[in-house]
Amino acid sequence: MTTLLHRSSPLLTASRRHRLARVTRWRHGLRDVPVAKLLLGGQNGMTATEFAAAMEDPLWPSRRVADGPHAGLIALAAREGGLTDAQLLATPYARMARTCIRRTGRYFGADDAAGVVAQARAFLAAGDAVVDVDAEDDAEVGTPSPGDLHSPPGQPVLVVPIAHSDCYQVLDGHHRVAQAAAVGAVTVPVRVRRGEVTTPLQDLLGRMSWLDGGRQLYQPVGSPELAAHWPTVRCCVDRFEAMDALLRRIVGPTLSGSYLDVASCYGWFVAEMGGLGFEAEGMERDPLGATLGRLVYGLDPARIRTGDAVRLLRGTRETWDVVSCFSLLHHFVLGRGSCDEVELVRLLDRATGRVLFLDTGQEHERWFRSSLRGWDPDHIRAFLREHTTFDQILDLGPDRDAVGPYADNYGRHLFACVRTAPAA
Ligand SMILES: C[S@@+](CC[C@H](N)C(=O)[O-])C[C@H]1O[C@@H](n2cnc3c(N)ncnc32)[C@H](O)[C@@H]1O
């Protein structure tokens, strides 16, 4: 007869309680998960977030195992043939191993450079024998612990779901996943731990004051754990293409000069305009803007001035050849700025050498129907003409963001305010 006891029952022996806890921690059975959905996790007993900090690489847990150091080592060996010790020690794999040794004393069996080389060679020699695509469905699940040797054959890859994502973080089995990726496996069988984790990138994005903990991206951010459930609210590419086309029409095929994006958010426009050849900078109230810009677009944080745009613009006589200010003006119309909308646009006018690009909330948007009454493209053009010194105000048409859940919002017109002769 089987007696059912609750996990916390005092009648359970310590060893049964331990076994039960181990079983209930893991979902039953194995699941085939695409290799592309398996992201790097912790190492040697450190969580992924702890290891990311140790590596000074906050994007570590946002990277696919197939793009990580284990897979990189296999690819390098396949390209170069026999690798020297010096070559092995120069790889990201060795850097990862050395970080583990520094923090925990070991990386598997290695505790020095010679051990790292031996470990890398053993991994490469194991080849696809390490790939255990036939792991037993009911294989005993052990929790990886610091200093463990490689999991023995028959152990499934262990993962935990990443919150708000269709990706998983690998808890044990990075080498096996990398080997599977190298031989072109599309999926690997994994055992899934209950619960979920977040990545440092998700945590940072969620802390951007603008999103108020929301799970949305205001500008494009390409990271695997964001792809499925973090919608990009503004595609941005539409506005950028219109800016690029107008600038080439006005300035000619070679673009250069200075550019400032006011309220630059993560810095997507700063990065793209930098890519066109501009000395690009941003102004952003939220200090996380500069942090995220460095992480996701590789922007130098010194290029993002942090603070209230009004205070920053009032405090400078600098001008930039091209300035943009997207979706900020209406907050000033609605009384949420540190000055009124007229002063903001005058400050933007003063800061602009040649072209100011601007869009703003409009009355046709469901959420502004009563609060922005009258703010249609004709009014915006008249407002810009009245309160700025530009020679031309061009309406470049609406954005393409009025789709999906935002079908009744956005569709904001992009205006280009142009000086035919640059300001003296
Ligand atoms: C609606 S988003 C617009 C983002 C970006 N301009 C775009 O269109 O992709 C507003 C952004 O402006 C920033 N912001 C709001 N008020 C600001 C101010 N007074 N000075 C500087 N940045 C501000 C917010 O922190 C947020 O990142």
Ligand as a Chemical Component Dictionary entry (heavy atoms), coordinates in Angstrom:
data_LIG
# 
_chem_comp.id                   LIG 
_chem_comp.type                 NON-POLYMER 
_chem_comp.pdbx_formal_charge   0 
_chem_comp.three_letter_code    LIG 
# 
loop_
_chem_comp_atom.comp_id 
_chem_comp_atom.atom_id 
_chem_comp_atom.alt_atom_id 
_chem_comp_atom.type_symbol 
_chem_comp_atom.charge 
_chem_comp_atom.model_Cartn_x 
_chem_comp_atom.model_Cartn_y 
_chem_comp_atom.model_Cartn_z 
_chem_comp_atom.pdbx_ordinal 
LIG C1  C1  C 0  7.779  58.397 -25.938 1  
LIG S1  S1  S 1  9.486  58.065 -25.702 2  
LIG C2  C2  C 0  10.156 58.720 -27.215 3  
LIG C3  C3  C 0  11.427 58.061 -27.541 4  
LIG C4  C4  C 0  12.092 58.497 -28.844 5  
LIG N1  N1  N 0  12.154 59.914 -28.961 6  
LIG C5  C5  C 0  11.427 57.881 -30.043 7  
LIG O1  O1  O 0  10.514 58.445 -30.625 8  
LIG O2  O2  O -1 11.791 56.734 -30.396 9  
LIG C6  C6  C 0  9.901  59.295 -24.621 10 
LIG C7  C7  C 0  11.366 59.278 -24.170 11 
LIG O3  O3  O 0  11.663 60.588 -23.826 12 
LIG C8  C8  C 0  12.291 60.646 -22.563 13 
LIG N2  N2  N 0  11.903 61.932 -21.974 14 
LIG C9  C9  C 0  10.691 62.300 -21.547 15 
LIG N3  N3  N 0  10.726 63.561 -21.106 16 
LIG C10 C10 C 0  11.998 63.996 -21.254 17 
LIG C11 C11 C 0  12.658 65.209 -20.984 18 
LIG N4  N4  N 0  12.022 66.236 -20.450 19 
LIG N5  N5  N 0  13.968 65.299 -21.273 20 
LIG C12 C12 C 0  14.643 64.259 -21.810 21 
LIG N6  N6  N 0  14.059 63.072 -22.088 22 
LIG C13 C13 C 0  12.748 62.949 -21.811 23 
LIG C14 C14 C 0  11.749 59.458 -21.815 24 
LIG O4  O4  O 0  12.584 59.073 -20.741 25 
LIG C15 C15 C 0  11.655 58.437 -22.941 26 
LIG O5  O5  O 0  12.856 57.726 -23.103 27 
# 
loop_
_chem_comp_bond.comp_id 
_chem_comp_bond.atom_id_1 
_chem_comp_bond.atom_id_2 
_chem_comp_bond.value_order 
_chem_comp_bond.pdbx_ordinal 
LIG C1  S1  SING 1  
LIG S1  C2  SING 2  
LIG S1  C6  SING 3  
LIG C2  C3  SING 4  
LIG C3  C4  SING 5  
LIG C4  N1  SING 6  
LIG C4  C5  SING 7  
LIG C5  O1  DOUB 8  
LIG C5  O2  SING 9  
LIG C6  C7  SING 10 
LIG C7  O3  SING 11 
LIG C7  C15 SING 12 
LIG O3  C8  SING 13 
LIG C8  N2  SING 14 
LIG C8  C14 SING 15 
LIG N2  C9  SING 16 
LIG N2  C13 SING 17 
LIG C9  N3  DOUB 18 
LIG N3  C10 SING 19 
LIG C10 C11 SING 20 
LIG C10 C13 DOUB 21 
LIG C11 N4  SING 22 
LIG C11 N5  DOUB 23 
LIG N5  C12 SING 24 
LIG C12 N6  DOUB 25 
LIG N6  C13 SING 26 
LIG C14 O4  SING 27 
LIG C14 C15 SING 28 
LIG C15 O5  SING 29 
# 
